[in-house]
Amino acid sequence: MQLDTNIVIHACKPDGAWLSAWTRHPQAACASVTRVEALGFTSISTEEDEAIRTFLSAILSYALDDEVVESAVRLRQQKRMKLGDAIIAATALEYGVPLVTQNVDDFKHIPGLQIINPFAGQP
């Protein structure tokens, strides 16, 4: 299963342990662009940076290979979407894994993409 950037960020917060069913899953992985998205904020604290880097170093990172790039291109040609979201969705599609995300609306239009929202039903 592939973790969206928002899942990585939430999991690295002090109250993020409840996401462990997804983040500690033996097949947990992320798209390579997640590193850029999760760490690329000008306001990121040293503690947040360290927590995210530690987390990302412990899970598999799917490569941004030619197949993923071409899939992302097709997705962006079909519907306007952010580049990072297109790469994340294309990665999940190309590797044949579900995408774990809180941002269902960013991905629900993509045929064949299985989406898991761990926040569904949360208060």
Buried (B, 14 or more C-beta within 10 A) or exposed (E): BBBBBBBBBBBBEEEBEEBEEBBEEEEBBBBBBBBEBBBEEEEBEEEBBEBBBEBBEEBEBBEBEEBBBEBBEEBBEEEEBEEBBBBBBBBBBBBEBBBBBBBBEBBEEBEEBBBBBBBEEEE
